[in-house]
Each structure stands twice: as C-alpha cells, then as structure tokens.
Amino acid sequence: MNKDYTIDQERLARFAKAMGHPARIAILNFLAQQNCCFFGDIHEVLPIAKATVSQHLKELKDAGLIQGSIEPPKVKYCINKENWIIAQKLFSAIFNQINLEKGNCCN
C-alpha cells in the first residue's frame, strides 16, 4: 500500500517543525514587528546566545519562513511573505477542518 503524503501535508509539517521551538517563535515575532528587513544581530535584541540564534535562523530559513542575506558587514533578515501566506493558509485549513461545535467523540 502506497502512503504518499500530499505536497501541502509535507509543507505544513516542515513549517510546523520549524516553528516547534519557543526561540524560533520569538525570532518570528520579532521579525514580524519590523517595518522592513532587520539589519543587525538578532542575538542582541533577544535573550538567546549567538550560536543558538544561528541554528534557529538556519532552521527557519531552510523551512522558507524567513529569508536572509549577508551584506557585509551586516546580515539582513525578513519574514518570507510568500511562504508566510502559504503557511497561514495551510494552518488555517487544518484548524478549520475540526468542527468544535460537535460533541467530543471520545466521551
């Protein structure tokens, strides 16, 4: 039996995994509050060690939730708006599938 997952299921799982740490949520919150790309070191504005920030930024970037580029001597980071819209739609779709009006089937 072939149990392939849909592209949307794989994408949603990747986004969820990338968002699965409080430090990454803090980074996303910080970047979402910026009016433009943030030029600077995120570890200076969040209580996270520099090496740890790099690991979390890599995970978020690999998942496509943020984008960043090195422009010596600075690095810039932004929310990847295109993928953020996709993530919003995928999370909304799965949360909206559950009918909370119905009684709990486990009772």
C-alpha positions in Angstrom: 0.0 0.0 0.0 1.4 3.4 -1.0 1.1 6.0 1.7 2.4 9.2 0.0 1.7 12.5 1.7 0.4 15.5 -0.3 2.7 18.4 -1.0 0.6 20.5 1.3 0.9 17.9 4.1 4.7 17.9 3.7 4.9 21.7 3.6 2.7 22.1 6.7 4.8 19.6 8.6 8.0 21.4 7.6 6.6 24.8 8.7 5.3 23.2 12.0 8.7 21.6 12.7 10.5 24.9 12.1 8.1 26.7 14.4 8.4 24.0 17.1 10.7 25.9 19.4 10.0 28.9 21.6 13.2 30.7 20.4 12.1 30.4 16.8 8.6 31.8 17.7 10.4 34.7 19.4 12.5 35.3 16.3 9.4 35.2 14.1 7.6 37.6 16.5 10.5 40.0 16.4 10.8 39.9 12.6 7.1 40.3 12.1 7.1 43.5 14.1 9.7 45.1 11.8 8.6 47.6 9.1 11.4 46.4 6.8 14.2 43.8 6.8 16.2 43.8 10.0 19.9 44.6 9.6 21.7 43.5 12.7 22.4 40.7 15.1 19.2 39.2 16.5 21.1 37.8 19.5 21.5 41.5 20.6 17.7 42.0 20.8 16.6 38.6 22.0 17.9 36.8 25.1 19.5 34.0 23.0 23.2 33.1 22.6 24.7 34.0 19.3 25.4 30.3 18.3 21.9 29.3 19.2 20.4 32.1 17.2 22.4 31.0 14.1 21.0 27.4 14.4 17.4 28.7 14.8 17.7 31.2 11.9 19.0 28.3 9.7 16.0 26.2 10.6 13.6 29.0 9.9 15.4 29.9 6.6 15.5 26.2 5.5 11.8 25.9 6.0 11.3 29.1 4.0 9.6 31.1 6.8 12.3 33.7 6.7 14.9 35.0 4.3 18.2 36.4 4.9 21.3 37.5 3.2 24.8 38.6 4.1 25.7 42.2 3.1 29.0 42.8 4.8 29.4 43.8 7.5 25.7 43.1 8.2 23.2 40.4 7.8 19.6 41.1 7.0 16.5 39.0 7.9 12.9 39.3 6.9 9.7 37.2 7.0 9.4 35.4 3.7 6.0 36.9 2.9 5.2 34.5 0.0 5.8 31.4 2.2 4.2 33.0 5.2 0.9 33.4 3.2 1.2 29.7 2.3 1.8 28.7 5.9 -1.2 30.8 7.0 -3.5 29.1 4.5 -2.3 25.6 5.4 -2.5 26.1 9.2 -6.0 27.7 8.8 -7.2 24.8 6.6 -6.2 22.2 9.1 -7.5 24.1 12.1 -10.8 24.8 10.3 -11.3 21.1 9.5 -12.1 20.3 13.1 -15.7 21.0 14.0 -15.6 22.3 17.5 -19.4 22.6 17.6 -19.8 18.8 17.7 -19.5 16.9 20.9 -16.3 15.1 21.8 -16.4 11.7 20.1 -14.2 10.3 22.8 -16.7 10.8 25.6 
